[in-house]
Amino acid sequence: MDPPTDKPLSERRKFLQLPKAERHRILSEQAKEMADFYENDTEWREWERLSLVEYDIPLDT
């Protein structure tokens, strides 16, 4: 599965204009796909173990 990409604002507006039931169906479908991704793809877990940001917090107060 390819990682999700940000949609242009025009596509997001179209989505928000859909009837509530249709938006719910689409979001439910996407949630099922992501659940499958997180349950079966171990690559994302490798990122979870990495420290992406190192904080340098001064100790002097």
PyMOL Python script that loads the backbone (N, CA, C, O; Angstrom):
from pymol import cmd

cmd.read_pdbstr("""\
ATOM      1  N   MET A   1       0.845  -1.175   0.000  1.00  0.00           N
ATOM      2  CA  MET A   1       0.000   0.000   0.000  1.00  0.00           C
ATOM      3  C   MET A   1       0.886   1.233   0.000  1.00  0.00           C
ATOM      4  O   MET A   1       1.846   1.322   0.766  1.00  0.00           O
ATOM      5  N   ASP A   2       0.560   2.168  -0.854  1.00  0.00           N
ATOM      6  CA  ASP A   2       1.295   3.421  -0.896  1.00  0.00           C
ATOM      7  C   ASP A   2       0.871   4.301   0.269  1.00  0.00           C
ATOM      8  O   ASP A   2      -0.295   4.281   0.664  1.00  0.00           O
ATOM      9  N   PRO A   3       1.797   5.073   0.825  1.00  0.00           N
ATOM     10  CA  PRO A   3       1.421   5.972   1.911  1.00  0.00           C
ATOM     11  C   PRO A   3       0.442   7.034   1.421  1.00  0.00           C
ATOM     12  O   PRO A   3       0.479   7.428   0.256  1.00  0.00           O
ATOM     13  N   PRO A   4      -0.425   7.491   2.308  1.00  0.00           N
ATOM     14  CA  PRO A   4      -1.378   8.518   1.888  1.00  0.00           C
ATOM     15  C   PRO A   4      -0.666   9.814   1.517  1.00  0.00           C
ATOM     16  O   PRO A   4       0.398  10.125   2.052  1.00  0.00           O
ATOM     17  N   THR A   5      -1.251  10.545   0.618  1.00  0.00           N
ATOM     18  CA  THR A   5      -0.705  11.841   0.237  1.00  0.00           C
ATOM     19  C   THR A   5      -1.751  12.900   0.527  1.00  0.00           C
ATOM     20  O   THR A   5      -2.948  12.613   0.563  1.00  0.00           O
ATOM     21  N   ASP A   6      -1.303  14.093   0.727  1.00  0.00           N
ATOM     22  CA  ASP A   6      -2.230  15.195   0.951  1.00  0.00           C
ATOM     23  C   ASP A   6      -2.985  15.478  -0.333  1.00  0.00           C
ATOM     24  O   ASP A   6      -2.417  15.488  -1.425  1.00  0.00           O
ATOM     25  N   LYS A   7      -4.258  15.705  -0.176  1.00  0.00           N
ATOM     26  CA  LYS A   7      -5.119  16.035  -1.311  1.00  0.00           C
ATOM     27  C   LYS A   7      -5.166  17.547  -1.475  1.00  0.00           C
ATOM     28  O   LYS A   7      -5.084  18.286  -0.494  1.00  0.00           O
ATOM     29  N   PRO A   8      -5.300  18.004  -2.719  1.00  0.00           N
ATOM     30  CA  PRO A   8      -5.458  19.448  -2.926  1.00  0.00           C
ATOM     31  C   PRO A   8      -6.728  19.947  -2.229  1.00  0.00           C
ATOM     32  O   PRO A   8      -7.666  19.183  -1.997  1.00  0.00           O
ATOM     33  N   LEU A   9      -6.739  21.212  -1.908  1.00  0.00           N
ATOM     34  CA  LEU A   9      -7.871  21.810  -1.216  1.00  0.00           C
ATOM     35  C   LEU A   9      -9.173  21.600  -1.988  1.00  0.00           C
ATOM     36  O   LEU A   9     -10.221  21.374  -1.382  1.00  0.00           O
ATOM     37  N   SER A  10      -9.116  21.673  -3.305  1.00  0.00           N
ATOM     38  CA  SER A  10     -10.332  21.492  -4.113  1.00  0.00           C
ATOM     39  C   SER A  10     -10.930  20.104  -3.915  1.00  0.00           C
ATOM     40  O   SER A  10     -12.152  19.960  -3.869  1.00  0.00           O
ATOM     41  N   GLU A  11     -10.078  19.074  -3.796  1.00  0.00           N
ATOM     42  CA  GLU A  11     -10.580  17.715  -3.571  1.00  0.00           C
ATOM     43  C   GLU A  11     -11.158  17.575  -2.166  1.00  0.00           C
ATOM     44  O   GLU A  11     -12.155  16.882  -1.967  1.00  0.00           O
ATOM     45  N   ARG A  12     -10.538  18.227  -1.203  1.00  0.00           N
ATOM     46  CA  ARG A  12     -11.066  18.167   0.167  1.00  0.00           C
ATOM     47  C   ARG A  12     -12.418  18.857   0.246  1.00  0.00           C
ATOM     48  O   ARG A  12     -13.313  18.393   0.952  1.00  0.00           O
ATOM     49  N   ARG A  13     -12.572  19.958  -0.469  1.00  0.00           N
ATOM     50  CA  ARG A  13     -13.871  20.653  -0.489  1.00  0.00           C
ATOM     51  C   ARG A  13     -14.950  19.764  -1.106  1.00  0.00           C
ATOM     52  O   ARG A  13     -16.071  19.694  -0.602  1.00  0.00           O
ATOM     53  N   LYS A  14     -14.600  19.082  -2.210  1.00  0.00           N
ATOM     54  CA  LYS A  14     -15.553  18.163  -2.846  1.00  0.00           C
ATOM     55  C   LYS A  14     -15.991  17.090  -1.849  1.00  0.00           C
ATOM     56  O   LYS A  14     -17.172  16.754  -1.764  1.00  0.00           O
ATOM     57  N   PHE A  15     -15.029  16.561  -1.101  1.00  0.00           N
ATOM     58  CA  PHE A  15     -15.343  15.533  -0.113  1.00  0.00           C
ATOM     59  C   PHE A  15     -16.312  16.077   0.934  1.00  0.00           C
ATOM     60  O   PHE A  15     -17.280  15.406   1.291  1.00  0.00           O
ATOM     61  N   LEU A  16     -16.060  17.279   1.423  1.00  0.00           N
ATOM     62  CA  LEU A  16     -16.916  17.861   2.454  1.00  0.00           C
ATOM     63  C   LEU A  16     -18.315  18.184   1.946  1.00  0.00           C
ATOM     64  O   LEU A  16     -19.248  18.311   2.739  1.00  0.00           O
ATOM     65  N   GLN A  17     -18.466  18.317   0.641  1.00  0.00           N
ATOM     66  CA  GLN A  17     -19.780  18.592   0.064  1.00  0.00           C
ATOM     67  C   GLN A  17     -20.606  17.325  -0.163  1.00  0.00           C
ATOM     68  O   GLN A  17     -21.797  17.410  -0.465  1.00  0.00           O
ATOM     69  N   LEU A  18     -19.994  16.169  -0.021  1.00  0.00           N
ATOM     70  CA  LEU A  18     -20.724  14.907  -0.174  1.00  0.00           C
ATOM     71  C   LEU A  18     -21.720  14.741   0.967  1.00  0.00           C
ATOM     72  O   LEU A  18     -21.539  15.314   2.042  1.00  0.00           O
ATOM     73  N   PRO A  19     -22.768  13.959   0.736  1.00  0.00           N
ATOM     74  CA  PRO A  19     -23.693  13.654   1.837  1.00  0.00           C
ATOM     75  C   PRO A  19     -22.952  12.946   2.976  1.00  0.00           C
ATOM     76  O   PRO A  19     -21.964  12.246   2.753  1.00  0.00           O
ATOM     77  N   LYS A  20     -23.443  13.143   4.179  1.00  0.00           N
ATOM     78  CA  LYS A  20     -22.785  12.590   5.364  1.00  0.00           C
ATOM     79  C   LYS A  20     -22.594  11.078   5.249  1.00  0.00           C
ATOM     80  O   LYS A  20     -21.538  10.566   5.620  1.00  0.00           O
ATOM     81  N   ALA A  21     -23.584  10.364   4.750  1.00  0.00           N
ATOM     82  CA  ALA A  21     -23.485   8.901   4.632  1.00  0.00           C
ATOM     83  C   ALA A  21     -22.348   8.505   3.691  1.00  0.00           C
ATOM     84  O   ALA A  21     -21.640   7.532   3.950  1.00  0.00           O
ATOM     85  N   GLU A  22     -22.172   9.251   2.605  1.00  0.00           N
ATOM     86  CA  GLU A  22     -21.100   8.954   1.659  1.00  0.00           C
ATOM     87  C   GLU A  22     -19.739   9.247   2.274  1.00  0.00           C
ATOM     88  O   GLU A  22     -18.803   8.466   2.098  1.00  0.00           O
ATOM     89  N   ARG A  23     -19.615  10.352   2.987  1.00  0.00           N
ATOM     90  CA  ARG A  23     -18.348  10.657   3.679  1.00  0.00           C
ATOM     91  C   ARG A  23     -18.021   9.557   4.685  1.00  0.00           C
ATOM     92  O   ARG A  23     -16.874   9.127   4.797  1.00  0.00           O
ATOM     93  N   HIS A  24     -19.038   9.109   5.412  1.00  0.00           N
ATOM     94  CA  HIS A  24     -18.834   8.051   6.411  1.00  0.00           C
ATOM     95  C   HIS A  24     -18.369   6.758   5.733  1.00  0.00           C
ATOM     96  O   HIS A  24     -17.482   6.074   6.244  1.00  0.00           O
ATOM     97  N   ARG A  25     -18.964   6.423   4.586  1.00  0.00           N
ATOM     98  CA  ARG A  25     -18.577   5.212   3.871  1.00  0.00           C
ATOM     99  C   ARG A  25     -17.119   5.291   3.431  1.00  0.00           C
ATOM    100  O   ARG A  25     -16.361   4.335   3.592  1.00  0.00           O
ATOM    101  N   ILE A  26     -16.736   6.434   2.877  1.00  0.00           N
ATOM    102  CA  ILE A  26     -15.366   6.618   2.404  1.00  0.00           C
ATOM    103  C   ILE A  26     -14.380   6.540   3.563  1.00  0.00           C
ATOM    104  O   ILE A  26     -13.354   5.867   3.461  1.00  0.00           O
ATOM    105  N   LEU A  27     -14.682   7.224   4.663  1.00  0.00           N
ATOM    106  CA  LEU A  27     -13.778   7.202   5.820  1.00  0.00           C
ATOM    107  C   LEU A  27     -13.691   5.813   6.438  1.00  0.00           C
ATOM    108  O   LEU A  27     -12.622   5.409   6.895  1.00  0.00           O
ATOM    109  N   SER A  28     -14.792   5.079   6.460  1.00  0.00           N
ATOM    110  CA  SER A  28     -14.777   3.706   6.986  1.00  0.00           C
ATOM    111  C   SER A  28     -13.889   2.815   6.135  1.00  0.00           C
ATOM    112  O   SER A  28     -13.130   1.995   6.652  1.00  0.00           O
ATOM    113  N   GLU A  29     -13.996   2.987   4.817  1.00  0.00           N
ATOM    114  CA  GLU A  29     -13.162   2.217   3.896  1.00  0.00           C
ATOM    115  C   GLU A  29     -11.678   2.527   4.116  1.00  0.00           C
ATOM    116  O   GLU A  29     -10.845   1.622   4.160  1.00  0.00           O
ATOM    117  N   GLN A  30     -11.364   3.803   4.253  1.00  0.00           N
ATOM    118  CA  GLN A  30      -9.970   4.195   4.487  1.00  0.00           C
ATOM    119  C   GLN A  30      -9.467   3.669   5.828  1.00  0.00           C
ATOM    120  O   GLN A  30      -8.313   3.255   5.943  1.00  0.00           O
ATOM    121  N   ALA A  31     -10.326   3.685   6.833  1.00  0.00           N
ATOM    122  CA  ALA A  31      -9.924   3.186   8.156  1.00  0.00           C
ATOM    123  C   ALA A  31      -9.600   1.699   8.091  1.00  0.00           C
ATOM    124  O   ALA A  31      -8.638   1.247   8.713  1.00  0.00           O
ATOM    125  N   LYS A  32     -10.392   0.937   7.345  1.00  0.00           N
ATOM    126  CA  LYS A  32     -10.122  -0.498   7.198  1.00  0.00           C
ATOM    127  C   LYS A  32      -8.782  -0.730   6.500  1.00  0.00           C
ATOM    128  O   LYS A  32      -8.015  -1.614   6.883  1.00  0.00           O
ATOM    129  N   GLU A  33      -8.513   0.076   5.473  1.00  0.00           N
ATOM    130  CA  GLU A  33      -7.240  -0.048   4.762  1.00  0.00           C
ATOM    131  C   GLU A  33      -6.062   0.267   5.678  1.00  0.00           C
ATOM    132  O   GLU A  33      -5.049  -0.432   5.649  1.00  0.00           O
ATOM    133  N   MET A  34      -6.187   1.312   6.487  1.00  0.00           N
ATOM    134  CA  MET A  34      -5.094   1.679   7.382  1.00  0.00           C
ATOM    135  C   MET A  34      -4.930   0.662   8.494  1.00  0.00           C
ATOM    136  O   MET A  34      -3.807   0.390   8.918  1.00  0.00           O
ATOM    137  N   ALA A  35      -6.033   0.090   8.978  1.00  0.00           N
ATOM    138  CA  ALA A  35      -5.930  -0.959   9.998  1.00  0.00           C
ATOM    139  C   ALA A  35      -5.141  -2.133   9.436  1.00  0.00           C
ATOM    140  O   ALA A  35      -4.279  -2.688  10.117  1.00  0.00           O
ATOM    141  N   ASP A  36      -5.434  -2.515   8.194  1.00  0.00           N
ATOM    142  CA  ASP A  36      -4.701  -3.595   7.548  1.00  0.00           C
ATOM    143  C   ASP A  36      -3.221  -3.236   7.431  1.00  0.00           C
ATOM    144  O   ASP A  36      -2.356  -4.077   7.674  1.00  0.00           O
ATOM    145  N   PHE A  37      -2.931  -1.996   7.063  1.00  0.00           N
ATOM    146  CA  PHE A  37      -1.543  -1.542   6.943  1.00  0.00           C
ATOM    147  C   PHE A  37      -0.818  -1.677   8.284  1.00  0.00           C
ATOM    148  O   PHE A  37       0.271  -2.248   8.344  1.00  0.00           O
ATOM    149  N   TYR A  38      -1.412  -1.157   9.353  1.00  0.00           N
ATOM    150  CA  TYR A  38      -0.744  -1.174  10.649  1.00  0.00           C
ATOM    151  C   TYR A  38      -0.642  -2.578  11.239  1.00  0.00           C
ATOM    152  O   TYR A  38       0.284  -2.862  12.000  1.00  0.00           O
ATOM    153  N   GLU A  39      -1.570  -3.447  10.900  1.00  0.00           N
ATOM    154  CA  GLU A  39      -1.522  -4.818  11.406  1.00  0.00           C
ATOM    155  C   GLU A  39      -0.517  -5.676  10.651  1.00  0.00           C
ATOM    156  O   GLU A  39       0.070  -6.587  11.235  1.00  0.00           O
ATOM    157  N   ASN A  40      -0.306  -5.403   9.360  1.00  0.00           N
ATOM    158  CA  ASN A  40       0.481  -6.308   8.525  1.00  0.00           C
ATOM    159  C   ASN A  40       1.802  -5.748   8.017  1.00  0.00           C
ATOM    160  O   ASN A  40       2.653  -6.523   7.582  1.00  0.00           O
ATOM    161  N   ASP A  41       2.007  -4.460   8.054  1.00  0.00           N
ATOM    162  CA  ASP A  41       3.237  -3.866   7.541  1.00  0.00           C
ATOM    163  C   ASP A  41       4.132  -3.501   8.717  1.00  0.00           C
ATOM    164  O   ASP A  41       3.763  -2.684   9.561  1.00  0.00           O
ATOM    165  N   THR A  42       5.291  -4.102   8.763  1.00  0.00           N
ATOM    166  CA  THR A  42       6.190  -3.867   9.899  1.00  0.00           C
ATOM    167  C   THR A  42       7.127  -2.687   9.686  1.00  0.00           C
ATOM    168  O   THR A  42       7.795  -2.260  10.627  1.00  0.00           O
ATOM    169  N   GLU A  43       7.191  -2.149   8.466  1.00  0.00           N
ATOM    170  CA  GLU A  43       8.121  -1.051   8.184  1.00  0.00           C
ATOM    171  C   GLU A  43       7.846   0.171   9.065  1.00  0.00           C
ATOM    172  O   GLU A  43       8.790   0.820   9.517  1.00  0.00           O
ATOM    173  N   TRP A  44       6.578   0.496   9.319  1.00  0.00           N
ATOM    174  CA  TRP A  44       6.254   1.666  10.121  1.00  0.00           C
ATOM    175  C   TRP A  44       6.760   1.511  11.550  1.00  0.00           C
ATOM    176  O   TRP A  44       7.056   2.504  12.214  1.00  0.00           O
ATOM    177  N   ARG A  45       6.859   0.281  12.024  1.00  0.00           N
ATOM    178  CA  ARG A  45       7.334   0.059  13.395  1.00  0.00           C
ATOM    179  C   ARG A  45       8.808   0.429  13.546  1.00  0.00           C
ATOM    180  O   ARG A  45       9.243   0.832  14.625  1.00  0.00           O
ATOM    181  N   GLU A  46       9.573   0.291  12.466  1.00  0.00           N
ATOM    182  CA  GLU A  46      10.977   0.682  12.506  1.00  0.00           C
ATOM    183  C   GLU A  46      11.100   2.182  12.744  1.00  0.00           C
ATOM    184  O   GLU A  46      11.987   2.618  13.477  1.00  0.00           O
ATOM    185  N   TRP A  47      10.220   2.979  12.132  1.00  0.00           N
ATOM    186  CA  TRP A  47      10.221   4.424  12.329  1.00  0.00           C
ATOM    187  C   TRP A  47       9.876   4.769  13.763  1.00  0.00           C
ATOM    188  O   TRP A  47      10.394   5.739  14.316  1.00  0.00           O
ATOM    189  N   GLU A  48       9.011   3.985  14.360  1.00  0.00           N
ATOM    190  CA  GLU A  48       8.566   4.259  15.717  1.00  0.00           C
ATOM    191  C   GLU A  48       9.738   4.194  16.700  1.00  0.00           C
ATOM    192  O   GLU A  48       9.736   4.899  17.710  1.00  0.00           O
ATOM    193  N   ARG A  49      10.723   3.366  16.417  1.00  0.00           N
ATOM    194  CA  ARG A  49      11.878   3.197  17.313  1.00  0.00           C
ATOM    195  C   ARG A  49      12.931   4.287  17.136  1.00  0.00           C
ATOM    196  O   ARG A  49      13.794   4.460  17.996  1.00  0.00           O
ATOM    197  N   LEU A  50      12.865   5.018  16.033  1.00  0.00           N
ATOM    198  CA  LEU A  50      13.868   6.043  15.759  1.00  0.00           C
ATOM    199  C   LEU A  50      13.551   7.337  16.482  1.00  0.00           C
ATOM    200  O   LEU A  50      12.388   7.682  16.692  1.00  0.00           O
ATOM    201  N   SER A  51      14.589   8.040  16.855  1.00  0.00           N
ATOM    202  CA  SER A  51      14.426   9.377  17.399  1.00  0.00           C
ATOM    203  C   SER A  51      14.601  10.345  16.237  1.00  0.00           C
ATOM    204  O   SER A  51      15.721  10.574  15.780  1.00  0.00           O
ATOM    205  N   LEU A  52      13.507  10.907  15.764  1.00  0.00           N
ATOM    206  CA  LEU A  52      13.580  11.791  14.610  1.00  0.00           C
ATOM    207  C   LEU A  52      14.045  13.191  14.978  1.00  0.00           C
ATOM    208  O   LEU A  52      14.603  13.907  14.148  1.00  0.00           O
ATOM    209  N   VAL A  53      13.811  13.577  16.227  1.00  0.00           N
ATOM    210  CA  VAL A  53      14.183  14.911  16.673  1.00  0.00           C
ATOM    211  C   VAL A  53      14.991  14.768  17.950  1.00  0.00           C
ATOM    212  O   VAL A  53      14.595  14.074  18.887  1.00  0.00           O
ATOM    213  N   GLU A  54      16.110  15.427  17.963  1.00  0.00           N
ATOM    214  CA  GLU A  54      16.905  15.444  19.175  1.00  0.00           C
ATOM    215  C   GLU A  54      16.704  16.795  19.845  1.00  0.00           C
ATOM    216  O   GLU A  54      16.846  17.845  19.218  1.00  0.00           O
ATOM    217  N   TYR A  55      16.381  16.748  21.095  1.00  0.00           N
ATOM    218  CA  TYR A  55      16.129  17.984  21.829  1.00  0.00           C
ATOM    219  C   TYR A  55      17.386  18.363  22.612  1.00  0.00           C
ATOM    220  O   TYR A  55      17.996  17.524  23.274  1.00  0.00           O
ATOM    221  N   ASP A  56      17.755  19.615  22.526  1.00  0.00           N
ATOM    222  CA  ASP A  56      18.872  20.131  23.299  1.00  0.00           C
ATOM    223  C   ASP A  56      18.276  21.167  24.254  1.00  0.00           C
ATOM    224  O   ASP A  56      18.152  22.347  23.925  1.00  0.00           O
ATOM    225  N   ILE A  57      17.917  20.694  25.432  1.00  0.00           N
ATOM    226  CA  ILE A  57      17.258  21.555  26.395  1.00  0.00           C
ATOM    227  C   ILE A  57      18.307  22.030  27.399  1.00  0.00           C
ATOM    228  O   ILE A  57      18.913  21.219  28.100  1.00  0.00           O
ATOM    229  N   PRO A  58      18.523  23.353  27.467  1.00  0.00           N
ATOM    230  CA  PRO A  58      19.505  23.864  28.431  1.00  0.00           C
ATOM    231  C   PRO A  58      19.036  23.600  29.864  1.00  0.00           C
ATOM    232  O   PRO A  58      17.853  23.726  30.179  1.00  0.00           O
ATOM    233  N   LEU A  59      19.969  23.239  30.705  1.00  0.00           N
ATOM    234  CA  LEU A  59      19.638  22.922  32.088  1.00  0.00           C
ATOM    235  C   LEU A  59      19.685  24.148  32.992  1.00  0.00           C
ATOM    236  O   LEU A  59      19.193  24.095  34.119  1.00  0.00           O
ATOM    237  N   ASP A  60      20.259  25.241  32.529  1.00  0.00           N
ATOM    238  CA  ASP A  60      20.332  26.434  33.385  1.00  0.00           C
ATOM    239  C   ASP A  60      18.965  27.118  33.425  1.00  0.00           C
ATOM    240  O   ASP A  60      18.288  27.255  32.406  1.00  0.00           O
ATOM    241  N   THR A  61      18.585  27.536  34.607  1.00  0.00           N
ATOM    242  CA  THR A  61      17.278  28.196  34.781  1.00  0.00           C
ATOM    243  C   THR A  61      17.422  29.576  35.329  1.00  0.00           C
ATOM    244  O   THR A  61      16.423  30.266  35.534  1.00  0.00           O
TER     245      THR A  61
END
""", "prot")
cmd.dss("prot")
cmd.show_as("cartoon", "prot")
cmd.util.cbc("prot")
cmd.orient("prot")
